[in-house]
């Protein structure tokens, strides 16, 4: 909320940008936005950058391959990111959630207080990450080894060409 109102500086988005740039280099096409901790605003951002599987081909072509959200995955009353995300997903990716929570539990017992969601919407993979810069990057690290292959499968490509700068566009919707 405070970041979306300009009262605080977003630190998770830049931390994720740095890690993704290290991984993808110049192939990365990255866009970011900041939205308040409100389900409608979160869903609007997800809908703006993804397209459902039954959308026309031109809408699918405009959708990002990877959409990351940060924040809103805890126990606080305004933590609604998973609840906002889940109705938009066409398929869940429980392996991503298990990988993130398992990796986080190796670092802190407080990881059991995280409630991420991950799934597929059309040709996009959507992953909820924690709001802290450290937690966001650590959770991204947990799924990063499988992302290229996951994107290739979702985008129905046989090689990893799906990860070029035309298709890998990670968006960080900071909530």
C-alpha positions in Angstrom: 0.0 0.0 0.0 2.7 2.5 1.0 4.7 1.9 -2.1 1.7 2.4 -4.4 0.9 5.7 -2.7 4.6 6.8 -3.0 5.1 6.8 0.8 7.8 4.1 0.7 10.4 3.0 -1.9 9.8 -0.3 -3.6 12.9 -2.5 -2.9 11.6 -5.9 -4.0 11.0 -5.0 -7.6 14.5 -3.7 -8.1 16.0 -6.7 -6.3 14.1 -9.0 -8.6 15.1 -6.9 -11.7 18.8 -7.3 -10.7 18.5 -11.1 -10.3 16.5 -11.5 -13.5 19.0 -9.4 -15.4 21.9 -11.6 -14.1 20.0 -14.7 -15.3 18.7 -13.5 -18.7 21.1 -10.7 -19.6 20.1 -8.6 -22.6 17.3 -11.1 -23.5 15.2 -9.7 -20.7 12.2 -7.4 -21.5 11.0 -6.2 -18.1 8.1 -4.0 -17.1 7.0 -3.1 -13.6 4.1 -1.5 -11.8 3.1 -0.9 -8.2 -0.5 -1.5 -7.1 -2.3 -1.2 -3.7 -3.0 -4.3 -1.5 -6.5 -4.6 -3.0 -7.8 -7.7 -4.8 -9.4 -5.7 -7.6 -6.2 -3.7 -8.3 -4.0 -6.9 -8.2 -6.4 -8.6 -10.6 -6.5 -5.7 -12.9 -2.7 -5.7 -13.2 -2.6 -9.5 -13.8 -5.3 -9.2 -16.5 -3.5 -6.3 -18.1 -0.3 -8.3 -18.7 -1.7 -11.8 -19.3 -4.5 -13.3 -21.5 -6.7 -16.3 -20.8 -6.2 -19.4 -22.9 -9.3 -18.7 -24.9 -8.2 -15.1 -25.9 -7.6 -14.3 -29.5 -4.1 -15.0 -30.8 -3.1 -11.3 -30.9 -3.9 -10.9 -27.2 -1.9 -14.1 -26.4 1.0 -12.6 -28.3 0.9 -9.5 -26.2 0.8 -11.4 -22.9 4.0 -11.7 -20.9 5.6 -15.1 -20.4 6.3 -14.6 -16.7 4.5 -12.3 -14.3 5.9 -12.0 -10.7 4.0 -10.3 -7.9 5.7 -9.3 -4.6 4.1 -8.9 -1.3 0.7 -9.6 0.1 1.4 -13.3 0.8 1.5 -13.2 4.6 -1.1 -13.4 7.3 -1.9 -9.7 7.7 -5.5 -8.7 7.0 -4.5 -6.8 3.8 -2.4 -9.7 2.5 -4.7 -10.7 -0.4 -2.4 -11.4 -3.3 -3.0 -15.2 -3.4 -6.8 -14.8 -3.2 -6.6 -12.2 -6.0 -4.4 -14.4 -8.1 -6.0 -17.8 -7.8 -9.4 -17.1 -9.5 -7.5 -15.9 -12.6 -5.3 -19.1 -12.9 -6.4 -21.8 -15.3 -3.9 -24.3 -13.9 -2.1 -24.2 -10.6 1.6 -24.9 -10.3 1.9 -26.6 -6.9 5.5 -27.6 -7.5 6.6 -24.0 -7.7 4.8 -23.3 -4.3 6.4 -26.4 -2.7 9.9 -25.4 -4.1 9.6 -21.9 -2.7 8.3 -22.8 0.7 10.8 -25.7 1.1 13.7 -23.5 0.1 12.6 -20.7 2.5 12.1 -23.1 5.4 15.8 -24.0 5.0 16.5 -20.3 5.9 13.8 -19.4 8.4 10.9 -21.0 10.2 8.8 -18.0 9.4 8.5 -19.3 5.8 5.6 -21.3 7.0 3.7 -18.0 7.3 3.9 -17.5 3.5 0.9 -18.2 1.3 2.1 -18.0 -2.3 0.2 -19.0 -5.3 1.6 -20.0 -8.7 -0.1 -21.0 -11.9 -0.7 -20.6 -15.6 -3.0 -18.1 -17.2 -3.0 -18.7 -21.0 0.6 -18.5 -22.1 1.8 -16.8 -18.9 3.2 -18.2 -15.7 2.2 -16.2 -12.6 4.1 -16.5 -9.4 3.4 -14.7 -6.1 6.6 -13.9 -4.1 7.1 -12.5 -0.6 7.3 -8.7 -0.2 10.8 -8.5 1.4 13.6 -8.1 -1.2 15.6 -11.0 0.4 12.5 -13.3 0.5 11.4 -12.4 -3.1 14.9 -13.1 -4.5 15.3 -16.4 -2.5 11.9 -17.6 -3.7 12.7 -16.7 -7.3 15.9 -18.6 -7.0 13.9 -21.7 -5.9 11.9 -21.7 -9.2 14.4 -20.2 -11.5 16.0 -23.5 -12.7 12.6 -24.6 -14.0 11.3 -21.3 -15.5 12.8 -21.5 -19.0 11.4 -25.0 -19.5 8.1 -24.1 -18.0 7.8 -21.1 -20.3 8.7 -23.3 -23.3 6.0 -25.8 -22.3 3.3 -23.1 -21.7 4.2 -21.3 -24.9 4.3 -24.6 -26.7 7.8 -24.3 -28.1 10.1 -27.2 -28.4 13.3 -25.3 -27.6 14.3 -22.6 -25.2 13.8 -19.9 -27.8 10.7 -19.0 -25.8 13.1 -17.2 -23.4 14.3 -14.6 -25.9 13.6 -10.9 -25.3 10.4 -11.1 -27.3 8.7 -13.6 -24.9 10.3 -13.4 -21.5 8.9 -10.3 -19.9 8.8 -10.5 -16.2 6.5 -8.0 -14.5 6.7 -7.2 -10.9 3.3 -6.1 -9.6 4.3 -4.8 -6.2 1.5 -5.0 -3.7 
